[in-house]
Amino acid sequence: MDSLGSLTAGLLARRDLSADELDACARLLASPELDEAPKVAFLSALSAKGETAAEMAGFAMAFRALALDPGLGAWSARAIDIVGTGGDHAGGFNVSSLVTLVLACAGVPVIKHGNRGITSKCGSADLFAALGFPLEIAPARLQSALAELGYVFLFAPAWHPAFRQIGPVRRALAARGERSIFNSLGPLLNPGRPAHALVGAASPALVVKLAAALDRLGLSAGLVVHGLIEADRGIDELTSATANLVQGVGRLDGVAGSWTPEAFGLVRAPFSDIAGGDLAANLALTDALASGGGPAGLADTIAFNAAVALWIVGARPEIRPAIAESREWLLGGAVRRKIAATREFFAA
């Protein structure tokens, strides 16, 4: 097996990594016996070369093999993940978390994978923990939750022990102002392996690359999206406040282009409508939405994403009619009852 140093030299020579090399690299990066410096050099060289879709998919397969198994295979073929890369610095609300609850109300199993806020003030893990979903949970309890509640949240650090060795390396790169492949890899690493996904990309360039990587991972159907706020600013969400770049995956691989909210019967909202804040602010917004209020643009954005997810899994033949259904689940009390059921389930 090549050393990480020799593989780094290949990257510096602009050579892409083979499938076998990617598997070896993942194991070397996860090894506690290898010093931090060669790991930093390797990831820096990979980023400088530019990660290919094949490299992203290869790393994802390797790290999914190293992950713990949550035992959700009975649901994975029907389930969906709603997840973004993060890193857009747009300050948006936790849209995917509320979409998860709407879909659970609609009877679509959701296996959501996420983390605490890193580049945001409130990550999906922060919000779900505050809503009563524990971040450390045994597989048997997780399976019971999915059966009863219709959704689960997989806290990434709890299911990816290999990442304990990578966290310090990422922090070292961040201190140098550098990103790595791990800034984009999160949506590909769900250990529950749902067959469907609605994935938000932090940049336009990442939309096609993530879609190609998801295709290589054998996703049944999915959509990768990016909201264009202005010329040099975007968000890893499909929103009612932006034009939205989209690229289909699997059964939807022919879907591509730009979607406007107006094309789906939505009034374009100001971006301020979908802005989020810290945990306290986002909990207040969640309560307002679940009580039938909140910013109209945010409610539309959540309903839009939920309708798209229903379409991705094949539960609805068209997106536009499903928006009204999704809005009713969000604002009409179903999501409030789902939150209450979550608290009750885990209090028992």
Order of alpha helices (4+ residues) and beta strands (2+ residues): alpha-alpha-alpha-alpha-alpha-beta-alpha-beta-alpha-alpha-beta-alpha-alpha-alpha-beta-alpha-beta-beta-beta-beta-alpha-alpha-alpha-alpha
